[in-house]
Amino acid sequence: MTPEELREAIQNQAVEGRVACKAMLDLARESEIPSRQIAKICNELKIKICACQLGCFK
């Protein structure tokens, strides 16, 4: 997956500037990209992660 395709996949998952943690973890696993990289891209795109699996983000 190219960096642009990854950004597009994240943006497609976003609803009102938010994405679910589980969705991003699934994307990381499917694309074989570290979850920290996914989180970094979310930050760059100003997309907040919600519904955290650990309860860290609401």
C-alpha positions in Angstrom: 0.0 0.0 0.0 1.5 3.3 -1.0 1.5 6.2 1.5 -1.2 8.0 -0.5 -3.4 4.9 -0.6 -2.9 4.6 3.2 -3.9 8.2 3.7 -7.0 7.7 1.5 -8.0 4.5 3.4 -7.8 6.4 6.7 -9.8 9.3 5.4 -12.4 6.9 4.0 -12.8 5.5 7.5 -13.2 8.9 9.1 -16.6 10.2 10.2 -16.7 13.9 11.3 -12.9 13.8 11.8 -12.9 10.7 13.9 -12.0 7.1 13.4 -12.5 4.0 15.6 -9.4 2.6 17.2 -10.3 -0.9 16.1 -10.7 0.2 12.5 -7.2 1.6 12.6 -5.7 -1.4 14.3 -7.4 -3.6 11.6 -6.0 -1.3 8.9 -2.5 -1.6 10.4 -2.7 -5.3 10.5 -4.1 -5.7 6.9 -1.5 -3.3 5.5 1.3 -4.6 7.6 2.2 -1.1 8.8 3.0 -0.4 12.4 0.0 1.0 14.3 2.2 3.9 15.5 2.6 4.9 11.8 -1.1 4.8 11.4 -1.5 7.1 14.4 1.1 9.5 13.1 -0.8 9.8 9.8 -4.1 10.3 11.7 -2.4 13.2 13.6 -1.1 14.7 10.3 -4.6 14.5 8.9 -6.1 15.9 12.1 -8.2 12.9 12.5 -8.9 11.9 16.1 -9.0 8.2 17.2 -12.0 7.3 19.3 -13.6 4.2 20.8 -10.1 3.2 22.1 -9.7 -0.5 22.9 -8.0 0.5 26.1 -10.5 3.3 27.0 -7.9 6.0 26.6 -9.8 8.0 24.1 -13.5 8.7 24.1 
